[in-house]
Amino acid sequence: MPMYHFKNKTTEEIIEPFVPSSEYDEFVKELGDDWERVWISAPSLVSQQGSTLSKTSDGWKEVLKRINKSAPGNNTVNN
């Protein structure tokens, strides 16, 4: 069910009702002229390019190398 944001033109109160799409028109009519739909932007997402290992310090890479050497058999430590 979509969530909409409406702002009261007088009080500037914002409400976030969950209204089925099929009932949206009727809901807006019942809400009245004092309310207008507003768009609230989504927060920015953090993203990264490249591998995390390429951004680590040389000290950490050295620790991974030591773990890799001392781990027996087939290990999953990448360095």
Secondary structure, 3 states (H helix, E strand, C coil): CCECEEEECCCCCEECCECCHHHHHHHHHHHCCCEEEECCCCCCCCCCCCCCHHHCCHHHHHHHHHHHHHCCCCCCCCC
